[in-house]
Amino acid sequence: MPVAAHPTETDEPPLRKLYRSADGRMLGGVARGLAGHLGLPVVWVRFVFLALFFADGLGSLLYAVFWIVVPLGVGGRAPEPRSLFETAPDGRRRLRKPDRGQVFALIALAIGAAVFVSNIDLGGSANRYIWPTLLIGLGVILVWRQADNARRASWTEEGRRRRTLQIARGLAGVGLVGLGLTAFVVVRGSAAQLGTAVTAAIAVLGGIALLAGPWLIRMSQDLSEERTMRIRAQERAEVAAHVHDSVLHTLTLIQRNAEDPGEVRRLARAQERELRNWLYKPEGTGKDEDETPDTLAEAVKKAAAEVEDKHGVPLEVVVVGDCPLDDGLVAQMQAAREAMVNAAKYGGEGGAVQVYAEVEGRRVFVSVRDRGPGFDLDAVPGDRMGVRESIIGRMQRNGGTARLKSAPGDGTEVELEMERADG
Amino acid sequence: MTEETTGGAGGDAGSQARRVRVVLVDDHRMFRAGVQAEIGRTEETGVEVVGEAADVDQAVTVITATRPEVVLLDVHLPGGGGVEVLRRCANLMGAAENPVRFLALSVSDAAEDVIGVIRGGARGYVTKTITGTDLVASVFRVQEGDAVFSPRLAGFVLDAFASTDAPPVDEDLDRLTQREREVLRLIARGYAYKEIAKQLFISVKTVESHVSAVLRKLQLSNRHELTRWATARRLV
């Protein structure tokens, strides 16, 4: 089936395929699609069809053939600026309503056809068949358009609300066709034969349904099964591609670096984090990590991930609450990052470094804790600027506070507090 | 591995006498083997692995047959997951004597998984990156009827109970006390119970009772947003 008919935004594909237009169509979108394909105004094409219609109804025959053969799609022509009808004033996307022009055109068409039909005289008995034929044609058009709509709805997922309407339209179409066929029968013979004719028709239909029904059902089941299989295969291909790209490469690297436990651990951790991100990240949030974070939680996690990769020490991150970053918090994040680096460098052998961030009202609290040897704060020489400047000093300059807790043999903990700029 | 040097860490309270019977439920044979190797040396750790299971049906059968004291339960299992095991073993959990207690052990740290098994009745939740030493300690803690909160679980709970935008259905259950929050916060920061007790000038027993109270609130609280909250966060 023409999966390619899915509306793509390609402006000028190398091979231009003819599609019926789904947008702004009157009946089947044949004229619009052709116009788009040939680069002609729609009105011209419609005129040609109308003109051909008067040549013994050739136009309608052609139109019907096009309708059957050409798949529905977004034609060679971009939809005209009709977007007014697509977005409601409140900004909500909504179904395009059939605009007034289209309705008028259809009514005019019907009146014209009626006048045309009552005026022409094909002579003899043929005259009596015109109205039934028209009814049948109308019914067929209704049903076909409805089938088109169903297909279109499956692209845009907008069909749910319209389902009852669709069913009603389908039933109306079938009813019209049935009415037309009955009229045929009535016109041909006498009304007395109607009962027999209807019974015979029902019997034939029932027989066909009995014979072909199971086969049709099986076919539709096979079709939907095949579709799910294809979707599954696509998903599997995507997973396989990802696993190949990252996991297999990492495993290869691990095999090569088997003698270097530190490197193996670093690789495994980085891969675990990446895979986890890929698996559990909600859809639509973007799968790449490279963007600059704009919330506190993202910033903490990003900093921790970088430190983890660089120093090969696991960092366990727990974040409670979240808020957007402001200048003060950016400074706090830099201080936290420095604290993480220190913890990874000097306290990493004691196990995972614990990073905790909490947003509570206006207060943002970050703690970085390692279980390393710890140190005596007073014994640190005054010229060691790392902690004093890049952690304590930075926090104070930005209106926050930093506390250092450490005792030999008891690990080190850095606590950073900052007020958010906006309430 | 570090637990070689520290030895039987499960036994800081004279564990040589204590034994705990454990069933491992995990669909990865490799993982079961790894855990078995790490904690299953009964003489050193005091943990005796009496059964293993790879899916829900097997788990229920093995647990019913062996009646272990602690079940290490994976969250993702064929046949309905850890939650299903918990549901079908509810009568064993509530048994008056020799109740079976569950400790969830999972590679997933998605909030909905964590909250799901805790709501299902698990006494704690630890991630698979936990060291053998800590795991043994957690098993013993659960066996004593205590709750085990990993830092991440503590973070989840704080987060879930922090948003008090909806009026609580049951004041007692739907709010954490100030002390409980403090304890959780320290757990989330990576403190051990002993360190928390020292920090807050309370006894380890008091810390334990706070944690158990939080677990009870988590399991019983009918805050309807709790589930919604968890599903809203596939991963933190």
Interface residues (C-beta under 8 A of the other chain):
Chain A: R276 N277 Y280 K281 P282 A297 P314 E316 V318 V319 V320 G321 G351 A352 Q354 Y356 E358 E360 S367 R369 R371 E413
Chain B: T2 S108 A110 T129 T131 P151 R152 A154 G155 L158 D159 A162 R185 A188 R189 G190 R234 L235 V236
